[in-house]
Amino acid sequence: MKNQMRIFFDAISENESFARLIAAGFFAQLNPTVAQLTDVKTAVSEAVTNAIIHGYEGKGGTVELYCAYDAEKLYIEVADQGVGIGNIPQALEPLYTSKPELERSGMGFTIMETFMDSMQVNSQPGQGTRVYMEKSLMSE
């Protein structure tokens, strides 16, 4: 990696915008297009929101944000040590939500997949979830 950073913050909704701004600030030094920066901010926002709402079910915890880049790609990981996902393929389905009472749209993973070039989810029930995302630095 050419450059990397890792931060940990409380799993509270106020920190979603903080995480989005930290990722944008870190990658801004690469002079990305406005579209690339918006894509990254949107994906980070969705991943952090999922960690807070689904990972910790609003009960608090710590979210980890890792950002790195090399000459060709941006790398982002968002992780929690929360409840985990029992059925990842189901969770990745558009419109699926484990919290219908919260009127969530169930589009978080779909949005991450759409705005990033690749996205992978690793999770174990009771041990948490880690979302890996990559975005090409090639001009759009």
N, C-alpha and C positions, 0 to 999 in steps of 0.2 A: 504494500500500500504506500502511496505517496504521502498521504496525510489521513489521520483518523482521530476520532474523539468518542468518548463514552460518558454519558451522564446518567444519573439516577435521580428520580424525583417522586414525590408523593402521588399516589393514584387518586387525584381529585380533579374534578372537571376543569377547574381554573388552570391547571397545568397543560391542558391540551393545546391551547394557543401558545403557551411558552415553548413546548416541544416543537411546534410547527415553525416558530420564529428562530429557534436555535438551529434547526436543520437548514432552514433557508439561509441564515447567516453564514453557516459553515460552508455551504456549497456556493454561495454568491461570489466568493473569491475566484471561482472558475469562470466567471462571466457567462453563465448559462443564459439561454433565451428566457423571456418572460414565461413562455409556455412550459418550458422544462421546470422552472422554479415553482410555478403554480402546481404542476403535476406532483412534484416532490412534497410540497406543503399539504396538498390534499391527501396524498397517500399516508403521510405521517399522521395527519389529523385523524384519519379513519382508524389506523392501527392503534394509536394511543387511546382513542375513545373506546375501542373494543377492549383493550386491556383494563381500562377503568370500569366500564359497565359490565362486561361479561367475565373478565378474568377475576376481578375482585368483587363483583356483584355489589359495588358501591360501599364495601366494608373497609376500604383502605388497604394500602400495601405500597409497594414500590414498583415503578415502571423504569425499565432500562431503555435508553435510546443510544444506539451505536451508529455512527456515520463515518464513512471512509470513501476515498476515491483513489483511483490510479489514473493512468493516462487515457483510459477509454471509458470507464464506468463509475457511477456513483453506487455505493452500497449502503443499505439501511437495514438495521435490525431493531425491532421493537419487541420487548419481552416483559412478561410478568411471571410471578410465582404463584398465580392464583389457582382457580379450580380446574383449569385445563379444558380441553375439548375431547369428548368421548367419540364423536363421529365427525372427523374432519371433512370427508366428502360431502356429507349433509350440510355442514356449516358453510362450505364453499358455494352451495347452491344459491343462485340469486333469489332474493325475497325470503330466504329462510332466516328466522330469528328465534333465539331461545328465550326472548323476553317480549312476547307480543303485548303484554300488559303495559309496556312502556311506549307502545306505538312506534317502535323502531322499524325502519324500512327493510332491514335484512340485506342491505346492499354494500356493507362495508368491505368485504373481501372482493366483491365484484368491482367496486370502485378502485381498490388497490391494484387489481389485475389490469384494469383499463388504463390507469394513469402511469403505471410502471411497465418496464419491458419484461420483467419476470417477478413472480411472487411465489413464495413457498411457505407453508405453515407446518411447524413441528410442535406437537403438543402431547402431553400425557395427563390423563385425569388425575387431579390432586397435586400435580407438579408444575403446572403453568403452561404457557404458550410462548413461542418465539416465531415472529414473522420476519422472513428474509425478503428483501426487495432489491432490485437492481434497475438502474436507468442508464442508458447510453449517453455519453457526452457528445456524440456526433450531432452536428447541426440538424435541426428539423427542417 
